[in-house]
Amino acid sequence: MLLFLDTEYTGLRQHTPKLISLGMVSEDGQREFYVELSERGTLTTVRASQSE
């Protein structure tokens, strides 16, 4: 199974950019996962699904 990964960070010109979100989707589009990180560093699962 091939997975695609996407990340989003705070500003590029910052000395230490921080991870804001992380998303993954399978090649066939049947599985996806997306989380966001709060300013306190805790994870919030926004979407996790598997199509049948």
N, C-alpha and C positions, 0 to 999 in steps of 0.2 A: 504494500500500500504506500502510495506517495502522498506526503503531507506538505502543504504550503503554510509557511509561517509569516506573520506580519506583526511588526511592533511599532509603537508610537512613543516618542520621547518628548520631553520638554525642549525648549529652545536650543537650537544647534550651537549658538554662540556662547552658551553657558559653559563655565569651567567644568562642571560635573552634571551633565544632563541626567534626568531621572526617567525611568520607565513609567509610562502612563497606562499603556494597554498592550495586550498580547492576544493575537487571534490565530487560529489554525483551522484549516479546512482540508478534507481529504480530496484526492484527485477526482473522485466520482461525485463529489458534492453531497454525499450521504451523511457525513459526520462533520460537525463544526463545534468550535469551542472559542469563547471570547471572554476575557476578564479585564477589569479595570482596577488600577491601584489607586487607593486614596492617598491623600497627603500624609497620612499617618503610616502608610506602608501596608495597609491591610488590603486583601484581595476581595473584590466583589465579582462573583460570577454573573455575568449578564446573560450569557446564552451558552448552553451546552446541549446539543441535540444529536440524535441519530435517526435518520429516516429509514423506514423499512420498506 
